[in-house]
């Protein structure tokens, strides 16, 4: 008797919707470092080979954050499809390419808290544009802090000397990266000299160059002069926050990525814009400055600016057929 054909637990159209939601997650330089293998009642998430900016992220920490964000979206989308995701992170200690195994279990539904987050998946953007001067209400920050806590992480607000340290570290990191010709060339291949249109960051998504070098933002052009890129004034006092984890190993980075995406989706659902300030966390010594010395949380992963900004154009995505395999 011929062996029974292996089937996927989700209908093909539903599976495509689930993977499309997962791939809407943010990733370093929009490199989209994921591959999904679906079989029986399992979806395996692996690192897509040769798809990451290695000089910018030599340890792979930001790639793990990116993959963790994809796991969060995958979880929400499976619940939205009426099933329950059971997630195992780093399931095989001998295969570090295998990031997560998601088993599709019995009946499940989105919680009332997660419905607006799921609906925000395809509207979420990382903003590189100026915010207005409207302050973020305390209750909105608390909402985001609670979102991080649901994934076992913490969102620390930066004020006073702590804020000054983060600003200084961000500026120092930007200067150092702009002065590294090999890094700038790598970034150019992900931005202005992309080899394909569905990965990397298009010029229109880079945002304007800041008119004031002391503003708190990140120049994703890394000092490249782009004639068609405008110059703009950025906000003077954006709310700065730092995402913290309980440890600093790959599994913590994955959980940090899930927390990051939950925070980003919660912000999107409530009309907030978030700009990622990842430059200082890309240097081991400067990353230490992202930790509040009076906080019990010791492992900063990424700083962010929060505020109210304009609508941001989407960045492209690889086709699902390229990142999904079924058997």
Phi, psi and omega in degrees: 000134180293144178297145180293135180297141178281137182238157178265143186291343179250146174300149184308317181293322179291317178301318179297320177297320181296315181290324176300319177295318180298318184282356174281357179295156175286154176211154181304124182055022184051043181280342177053068191274037189240150170222138183242131176242116182251128177203144183051237180251028186232142168239119176263135176250123180234166174283129175288120185300146173055042184232016188233153176279094191290327181286324178287330185225066188295332180273347183081008183299315182287333173296318177296321175301317180298315181292324175298321177298321178295323178298318180299313178298320179298316178301311181299318183291325178291318174300318180296333177278001176089015179238172181249124176274134174245112191257131171240117180274141180045063188287341184234108182295345180262000180226090183285351175284335179276112189269319183204149173240124183245114177268134180267105186265205187290198185303138177207162180217152172297139173287162178301328179290328186269345180303309180294332177292316178299318181293339182271353187305313185271358175259348184292136177222151168267118187271131172241026182247160180294147172262163172276181186269010179294124180289149177280122180299149180303320183295331177289319176297317180299322177300318179289323177297320178294325178297315178298320182296328179298337178256015176079020181237182184221140176252114184261130176274142183252120178226165173058223182296328177297316177297317179301320180295320179294317178299313180298318180296322179296316180293318180297318179296317180298318179298315182295319181290320179296336181269002180260101186297326180291321178292316179300321179294320177299315180297323179301323181288345176259356184233270188283344182236040181298141179276345177214154189275347186257012172226164179080188186246115178294159181303320183292344178264355179290336185079171181285160172279138183290135177287339182242113182296346180272357180291158183262097178205185175231127178273100183285358172273351177052046176085354178296137177269117183243110187305321184276001181272126182283170174247140182214158175273129178265164182300155184269339187212059176296149174288125179255135179225160179229132176274128184241148177237169183277346179208185184223040176252168181310321181294327176291324178296319178297316179294325175297322177295322177295318178295318179302312182293324177296320177295315181296319179291320177297320177297314180300316182298336182247021171079014179267150173253147178228131173250130182275130179247068188275356187298317184289333178283354178272001174241127185301318183286320180290331180297329178298331181286349178280356179263128173291121183297342181264002182266145175284352179270124192253351191236089177287142179246321182197142174263154182216152171252135183242144177178200180241117185227180182285168174295138186247138179293148179286154171266153186287167178224148173298150175295147180302323182300338181275333185251356181244131173237137176239151179212000000 
